Amino acid sequence: MAAITLTDIQKRYPDGFHAVKGVSLDIADGEFVILVGPSGCGKSTLLRMIVGLEDITDGELKIGGERVNEKAPRDRQLAMVFQNYALYPHLTVAENIAFPLRLTKGQFTEAQIREKVRFAAETLELQDHLERKPANLSGGQRQRVAMGRAIVRDARAFLFDEPLSNLDAKLRGQMRTEIARMQRRMGTTTVYVTHDQTEAMTLGDRVAVLRKGELQQVASPRALYEHPVNLFVAGFIGSPPMNFVPGELSGDTLRLPFAEVPLTDDLRRRIGSRQLVIVGIRPEHFEDGTVAQRQGRTGGVTFEADVDVTEWLGSDLFAYIPFETHESVRGKLEELDRDLDGEGLRTQLVVALASDSRVRDGDRA
Ligand code: ATP
């Protein structure tokens, strides 16, 4: 196992496209790090540079303290687990796991191969399936066979590139748990690429958020959620996404399109000398005023709004509330919104209410 250190890593493709722009990241030995970001942000490129499938244009990559920029993929001792698992359908589980060892042509005796396969199968709880063919395995078991092949090679780290993106939602959930469980059990350094924020939030010790080839923030899932460093991270992490609304300072209040919020010391400190700010409010930080009142909760800011549509999901009820932003404010906001290319400015609030809320489509609540 090994630490992976990226220092100012750059990638320019032959056509001149600058896909990765100075990424520095320290991945500790045994750590599980997720690379996440929208399509085209450079996360696969970064992973492929680590594994050696793509040249590094500039910067330094170290694995286990040693510079590996110039090393061939096979000499880096990393194991890439692909989306389709790349299992051989005509080979049994045991033969599939043993495959990389047989490729080394005589480096291992039959007894050594048997022992390595036994160890991997035990670690991955595949002992009872060793004689089966991949077609007779569940998706989760196939994933484990693919990991088994990485284990027998004594890989220093696992690299996953969107391994679950082809699966249906239910299987994806199961496999996610499985990967987390296996990684914790083996304690192998893991780098995992996804654009799925549920995977990002649930799997990793730390999450690295990329945008247009640049690292935005590297932090624990909780820290990303609670303390995003910019609008992009704030809007990318969280589902439904954080609401962004304009806030205008007016005396001792912050005027939102639908409510006036008294300025607390904390708000005042965060706003500083600005007159106009973008206010981020998580959907779950709203609640149904009627329910709050019934349960004796007071405080907070109360407002009335017309509910456009509701979605009842069993555990939550999402309500969509349109709001208007004055034209003059909109112009100034677009300047503040450089982080998001204008995408952050929404015209409706998404509000997550308790599932027993009685708010329905078309209500004034
Ligand atoms: P996705 O989630 O869609 O797979 P990604 O974040 O993994 O996206 P990459 O595959 O790393 O994105 O690609 C990053 C950028 O580099 C994209 O804009 C892509 O078009 C570009 N790119 C990838 N490969 C090449 C190439 N061989 N030549 C030129 N540009 C490339």
Residues whose N, C-alpha, C, O or C-beta is under 5 A from the ligand:
A	BS01	ATP	Y13 D15 F17 A19 P38 S39 G40 C41 G42 K43 S44 T45 H195
